[in-house]
């Protein structure tokens, strides 16, 4: 049995006893959790995608028929029968993109692959129609079907994955191998992010006093040398061992009997999206794409902002006017509220909102905090109150619950002061609570109408969580991440949680 490895500060290297798979494996201190990967999951996802594609075709056909009075070309069964069969190519492309089941892929990466797969599948249909059928299919049906498939395919996937998680049928069992506390943190993270599909069933640590105990409900089954005896339980191992001898780590990874090994470097705050492994003459390199440092990406983001903001703003004008009248009826004073906040490169911008508070809100807050010291502690941590005495009854609580009070900020987006997606613009007193390094990072990008922390935690996030999520967004930015956040924003507005 291997000897104990003490937990050391990060950066201190200690030698672990050699891992010798030829030696007899020690008895397990605890049995791994029982979890079996379902082989039917890929087939279920493929069938769901077939139904989603056919539903997209039905909606596309409906749109084409509604537009018939304005189109000269008549359509018949031949215009869509072939498309019905051709849509079976979509699950095939999804499978080639590694989406069945795609355990270990994050939500943003799954969205990216699904959009690419849909584009490839429909491009193939257009090429077949043009070269083989000489344009026998309706282009309007193909285009509208593709548009609906872009929405229905991810929605169906989320629904199927949610149902499978509730039935404990989603995921593949994994063992976490660790020489210190990094493995415990990783187990807790995987337990929170169940949609990744990596289900920890056991933890291996070279700390005898930990054997047999549980971490977030996962047992520590024994030392690292027990790995050969565990290959029959799982096909995947996740290795998080920052204090292990770096020169011996490659040999250790090679001896693991798992078909799939995921190595987790312990580098806090490192960019995790849009990284690529590179072979640098036999040396492993990791390439990071700093997307927001490329000017073309900045201008592309602005183009998308204007393309989406203009129709959104025009559609929101009647809604804003209706809420403005309601506010005037409930509380005397202006219907809109303007506040100076910090924008890109530290410039001050005036952010517009529908007024949700009484005109003397600051005085009301000061009196309330003086009378309720416990609420002051909550305010100093979150800068929000669950039962805020400043909020207007009815209209104020509705606007804040759904975040519709921020609709006037579409005007700030049209002016170029904000983006649709980005770190939320905070008041000065809120920004002063952050450190100088994070504040400088925040100033490198335009603030957003919606943001990553807003759709993830909303009012449940304290300053530390807000800093972590905003840092993640800035370092991992892409149009795919923006698309994911916008989709989550729609869900957040329709089903508000944690907002007050």
Protein Blocks (a to p, Z undefined) as FASTA:
>chain_A
ZZddddddehiacddddddfkbccdddfbdcddddddfklmmmmmmmmmmmmmmmmmmmm
mmmmmmmmmpcbdcdfklmmmmmmmmmmmmmmmmmnopagogoiafklmmmmmmmmmmmm
mmmmmmmmmmmnnopacfklmmmmmmmmmmmmmmmmmmmmmmmmmnopgccddddddfbl
klmmmmmmmmmmmmnopacfbdcdfbfklgopaeehiacfbdfklmmmmmmmpcbdcddd
fkbcfklmmmmmmmpccfbdcdddddehiafehpacddeehiacdddddfklpmklmmmm
mmmmmmmmmmmmmmmmmmmmmmmmmmmmmpgcdfbdcdddddehhiacddddddfbdfkl
mmmmmmmmmmmmmlmmmmmmnopafblckbcghjlmmmmmnopmmmmmmmmmmnopacfb
dcddddfklmmmpcfklmmmmmmpccdfbdfklmmnmmmpcfklmmmmmmmmmmmgcfkl
mmmmmmmmmmmmmmgghiZZ
